[in-house]
Amino acid sequence: MSDLSGKTVAIIATDFFEEPELVQPRDQLREAGATVKIYSDTGDPIQAVQGDTEPTQKVDVDGSFDDLDPSAIQALVVPGGTVNADRLRVDPKAQDIVRRVMEDKRPLAVICHGPWLLVSAGLARGRSLTSFHTLADDIRNAGATWTDEEVVVDGNLITSRSPDDIPAFVKALEDALS
């Protein structure tokens, strides 16, 4: 396990995020010593789901997207869940956050349906990434190279396909932060 003491990681999400894609990275990064803060579109607690439709727990957040200063974090995580990802992709604040993280060349870890945000923010073109398989056409149409691998690292961009890939996803993020 890496020692991530002194590192701050932000997670952005809305209601109906895929529970393990937020909770597992949050918990594992905290265990490694990182400070992990969660931000929602409204600043209100957010509803987790399992398999995109089955509500599970509500997760408390540290603030809204307006409260997140991308220059004050060392990495950003974007979990999936189709409804969450569809809401994030059209949110101008979420788009601005991922653009700033990419411009600052900080690790940006995006899983499952989360890469929709990269497409909508204009950040996919010329990149190599993976996602949930149903996004492959969207990603290719946005000018990126899509591959079916558990984790793809392209510079500061880290992507994974699904909850099954979380161990490799978190390890790639820890490596990028170390």
TORTIMI-603296 format. One record per residue (C-alpha): x negated, y, z; chain. Coordinates in pm, 1 decimal, padded with zeros to 6 digits. Layout:
// residues N
<px->X	py->Y	pz->Z	chain->A>
...
This chain:
// residues 178
<px->00000.0	py->00000.0	pz->00000.0	chain->A>
<px->-00122.1	py->00348.3	pz->-00086.0	chain->A>
<px->-00168.4	py->00623.1	pz->00171.0	chain->A>
<px->00053.3	py->00902.1	pz->00045.4	chain->A>
<px->00023.0	py->01122.8	pz->00354.6	chain->A>
<px->00052.3	py->01487.3	pz->00259.0	chain->A>
<px->00239.2	py->01411.2	pz->-00065.3	chain->A>
<px->00591.6	py->01539.1	pz->-00121.2	chain->A>
<px->00819.5	py->01356.8	pz->-00363.3	chain->A>
<px->01160.7	py->01488.8	pz->-00467.0	chain->A>
<px->01449.6	py->01278.2	pz->-00594.4	chain->A>
<px->01733.3	py->01438.3	pz->-00792.5	chain->A>
<px->02071.6	py->01268.7	pz->-00824.2	chain->A>
<px->02446.6	py->01319.9	pz->-00831.2	chain->A>
<px->02737.3	py->01103.3	pz->-00721.0	chain->A>
<px->02742.1	py->00748.6	pz->-00860.7	chain->A>
<px->02366.6	py->00693.7	pz->-00876.3	chain->A>
<px->02252.1	py->00329.5	pz->-00880.3	chain->A>
<px->02180.8	py->00266.1	pz->-00509.5	chain->A>
<px->01857.4	py->00061.2	pz->-00526.1	chain->A>
<px->01701.4	py->00304.0	pz->-00776.9	chain->A>
<px->01711.4	py->00584.8	pz->-00519.9	chain->A>
<px->01703.4	py->00402.7	pz->-00185.5	chain->A>
<px->01417.1	py->00159.3	pz->-00254.2	chain->A>
<px->01170.8	py->00417.1	pz->-00395.9	chain->A>
<px->01266.7	py->00660.0	pz->-00116.0	chain->A>
<px->01204.0	py->00401.5	pz->00154.4	chain->A>
<px->00884.9	py->00257.1	pz->00001.9	chain->A>
<px->00731.6	py->00600.9	pz->-00057.9	chain->A>
<px->00815.0	py->00701.5	pz->00300.1	chain->A>
<px->00655.1	py->00379.8	pz->00426.9	chain->A>
<px->00341.8	py->00478.8	pz->00232.3	chain->A>
<px->00338.4	py->00812.8	pz->00416.8	chain->A>
<px->00498.3	py->01046.4	pz->00161.3	chain->A>
<px->00756.8	py->01307.1	pz->00249.9	chain->A>
<px->01059.1	py->01230.1	pz->00032.9	chain->A>
<px->01337.1	py->01483.9	pz->-00015.6	chain->A>
<px->01662.5	py->01427.5	pz->-00201.3	chain->A>
<px->01845.8	py->01698.9	pz->-00392.8	chain->A>
<px->02195.9	py->01683.7	pz->-00540.3	chain->A>
<px->02370.6	py->01914.0	pz->-00783.9	chain->A>
<px->02591.6	py->02056.3	pz->-00506.9	chain->A>
<px->02377.3	py->02000.9	pz->-00197.3	chain->A>
<px->02645.2	py->01769.2	pz->-00059.5	chain->A>
<px->02586.0	py->01401.6	pz->00030.3	chain->A>
<px->02601.0	py->01176.7	pz->-00275.7	chain->A>
<px->02786.4	py->00851.3	pz->-00338.5	chain->A>
<px->02582.0	py->00544.5	pz->-00427.4	chain->A>
<px->02715.0	py->00264.4	pz->-00644.4	chain->A>
<px->02604.9	py->-00088.0	pz->-00721.5	chain->A>
<px->02639.0	py->-00184.4	pz->-01087.5	chain->A>
<px->02774.9	py->00160.8	pz->-01181.2	chain->A>
<px->03123.9	py->00106.2	pz->-01039.3	chain->A>
<px->03118.0	py->-00044.0	pz->-00689.4	chain->A>
<px->03083.3	py->00235.8	pz->-00427.2	chain->A>
<px->02840.0	py->00155.8	pz->-00147.9	chain->A>
<px->02691.5	py->00416.4	pz->00087.4	chain->A>
<px->02683.4	py->00794.8	pz->00096.6	chain->A>
<px->02330.2	py->00936.9	pz->00106.3	chain->A>
<px->02249.2	py->01264.3	pz->00281.6	chain->A>
<px->02048.4	py->01516.6	pz->00084.1	chain->A>
<px->01800.5	py->01790.3	pz->00171.5	chain->A>
<px->01955.3	py->02053.4	pz->-00054.6	chain->A>
<px->02086.7	py->02139.4	pz->-00397.7	chain->A>
<px->01896.1	py->02162.8	pz->-00725.5	chain->A>
<px->01870.5	py->02538.3	pz->-00655.5	chain->A>
<px->01672.3	py->02458.5	pz->-00339.2	chain->A>
<px->01412.7	py->02247.1	pz->-00521.1	chain->A>
<px->01087.9	py->02425.1	pz->-00611.7	chain->A>
<px->00910.2	py->02194.2	pz->-00860.4	chain->A>
<px->00575.5	py->02364.3	pz->-00783.5	chain->A>
<px->00605.9	py->02250.9	pz->-00418.9	chain->A>
<px->00623.7	py->01877.6	pz->-00494.7	chain->A>
<px->00366.8	py->01626.3	pz->-00614.3	chain->A>
<px->00616.2	py->01401.8	pz->-00800.7	chain->A>
<px->00979.6	py->01372.3	pz->-00906.3	chain->A>
<px->01199.8	py->01060.2	pz->-00920.7	chain->A>
<px->01515.7	py->01038.3	pz->-01133.1	chain->A>
<px->01730.7	py->00731.3	pz->-01055.4	chain->A>
<px->01985.5	py->00590.1	pz->-01298.3	chain->A>
<px->02343.2	py->00483.0	pz->-01281.0	chain->A>
<px->02538.0	py->00569.4	pz->-01594.4	chain->A>
<px->02764.0	py->00832.2	pz->-01436.4	chain->A>
<px->02477.4	py->00998.2	pz->-01246.0	chain->A>
<px->02255.6	py->00999.7	pz->-01556.3	chain->A>
<px->02535.0	py->01134.7	pz->-01777.1	chain->A>
<px->02594.8	py->01419.8	pz->-01529.1	chain->A>
<px->02223.0	py->01497.1	pz->-01492.4	chain->A>
<px->02161.2	py->01510.9	pz->-01867.1	chain->A>
<px->02403.0	py->01802.1	pz->-01914.2	chain->A>
<px->02302.2	py->01991.8	pz->-01599.1	chain->A>
<px->02083.7	py->02290.9	pz->-01701.2	chain->A>
<px->01919.0	py->02299.0	pz->-01356.0	chain->A>
<px->01824.0	py->01929.6	pz->-01374.9	chain->A>
<px->01686.1	py->01987.3	pz->-01725.8	chain->A>
<px->01481.1	py->02282.4	pz->-01600.9	chain->A>
<px->01343.9	py->02080.7	pz->-01307.4	chain->A>
<px->01217.1	py->01795.8	pz->-01528.4	chain->A>
<px->01073.3	py->02042.2	pz->-01782.7	chain->A>
<px->00876.6	py->02219.8	pz->-01508.2	chain->A>
<px->00747.3	py->01891.5	pz->-01364.7	chain->A>
<px->00630.3	py->01786.5	pz->-01712.5	chain->A>
<px->00470.5	py->02128.1	pz->-01781.7	chain->A>
<px->00282.3	py->02104.7	pz->-01449.9	chain->A>
<px->00175.0	py->01748.4	pz->-01542.4	chain->A>
<px->00306.4	py->01608.8	pz->-01213.4	chain->A>
<px->00424.0	py->01244.9	pz->-01205.3	chain->A>
<px->00780.7	py->01212.3	pz->-01331.4	chain->A>
<px->00929.7	py->00868.2	pz->-01256.0	chain->A>
<px->01257.0	py->00794.1	pz->-01437.0	chain->A>
<px->01445.0	py->00463.8	pz->-01428.2	chain->A>
<px->01735.5	py->00287.3	pz->-01600.8	chain->A>
<px->01978.1	py->00543.7	pz->-01753.5	chain->A>
<px->01771.1	py->00834.3	pz->-01615.2	chain->A>
<px->01581.6	py->00884.6	pz->-01946.2	chain->A>
<px->01899.0	py->01040.4	pz->-02088.8	chain->A>
<px->01785.6	py->01351.4	pz->-01899.4	chain->A>
<px->01451.6	py->01342.5	pz->-02084.5	chain->A>
<px->01637.2	py->01322.7	pz->-02417.1	chain->A>
<px->01870.1	py->01613.0	pz->-02333.9	chain->A>
<px->01584.7	py->01825.2	pz->-02193.8	chain->A>
<px->01387.6	py->01778.5	pz->-02515.9	chain->A>
<px->01109.7	py->01585.0	pz->-02342.2	chain->A>
<px->01129.9	py->01247.6	pz->-02517.9	chain->A>
<px->00982.5	py->01333.3	pz->-02860.8	chain->A>
<px->00638.8	py->01182.2	pz->-02910.9	chain->A>
<px->00643.8	py->00994.2	pz->-02579.9	chain->A>
<px->00635.7	py->00620.2	pz->-02509.3	chain->A>
<px->00893.6	py->00503.7	pz->-02258.6	chain->A>
<px->01140.6	py->00240.7	pz->-02153.4	chain->A>
<px->01490.3	py->00251.7	pz->-02007.7	chain->A>
<px->01798.2	py->00039.0	pz->-01970.3	chain->A>
<px->01826.1	py->-00137.2	pz->-02306.3	chain->A>
<px->02146.4	py->00042.6	pz->-02409.1	chain->A>
<px->01954.1	py->00372.9	pz->-02431.2	chain->A>
<px->01696.9	py->00241.1	pz->-02682.3	chain->A>
<px->01872.0	py->00397.8	pz->-02984.2	chain->A>
<px->01915.8	py->00734.1	pz->-02805.9	chain->A>
<px->01547.0	py->00739.2	pz->-02715.6	chain->A>
<px->01428.7	py->00640.7	pz->-03063.1	chain->A>
<px->01664.8	py->00896.7	pz->-03219.7	chain->A>
<px->01508.0	py->01160.8	pz->-02993.6	chain->A>
<px->01167.8	py->01083.2	pz->-03145.3	chain->A>
<px->01021.2	py->00862.7	pz->-02873.7	chain->A>
<px->00881.3	py->00511.3	pz->-02887.7	chain->A>
<px->01094.6	py->00271.5	pz->-02681.2	chain->A>
<px->00957.4	py->-00060.1	pz->-02555.7	chain->A>
<px->01116.0	py->-00333.5	pz->-02347.3	chain->A>
<px->00867.7	py->-00347.8	pz->-02056.7	chain->A>
<px->00916.8	py->-00331.7	pz->-01679.9	chain->A>
<px->00717.8	py->-00007.6	pz->-01656.3	chain->A>
<px->00570.5	py->00225.3	pz->-01916.9	chain->A>
<px->00321.7	py->00494.0	pz->-01816.8	chain->A>
<px->00260.1	py->00770.6	pz->-02072.5	chain->A>
<px->00043.5	py->01036.0	pz->-01912.5	chain->A>
<px->00241.1	py->01169.8	pz->-01617.0	chain->A>
<px->00565.9	py->01005.7	pz->-01734.9	chain->A>
<px->00660.3	py->00676.0	pz->-01566.6	chain->A>
<px->00970.2	py->00487.8	pz->-01685.1	chain->A>
<px->01136.0	py->00157.2	pz->-01598.1	chain->A>
<px->01439.7	py->-00038.1	pz->-01715.5	chain->A>
<px->01648.2	py->-00146.2	pz->-01416.2	chain->A>
<px->01658.0	py->-00226.9	pz->-01043.8	chain->A>
<px->01466.2	py->-00548.7	pz->-01119.5	chain->A>
<px->01166.1	py->-00331.4	pz->-01214.7	chain->A>
<px->01156.0	py->-00124.1	pz->-00894.6	chain->A>
<px->00840.7	py->-00290.9	pz->-00751.5	chain->A>
<px->00639.1	py->-00208.5	pz->-01067.1	chain->A>
<px->00806.6	py->00135.2	pz->-01089.2	chain->A>
<px->00712.2	py->00233.5	pz->-00733.1	chain->A>
<px->00360.0	py->00090.3	pz->-00770.0	chain->A>
<px->00303.2	py->00299.0	pz->-01084.7	chain->A>
<px->00424.1	py->00609.3	pz->-00900.3	chain->A>
<px->00204.4	py->00533.5	pz->-00597.0	chain->A>
<px->-00094.4	py->00484.8	pz->-00831.7	chain->A>
<px->-00020.3	py->00819.2	pz->-00998.9	chain->A>
<px->-00004.0	py->00992.5	pz->-00659.6	chain->A>
<px->-00320.9	py->00830.1	pz->-00519.0	chain->A>
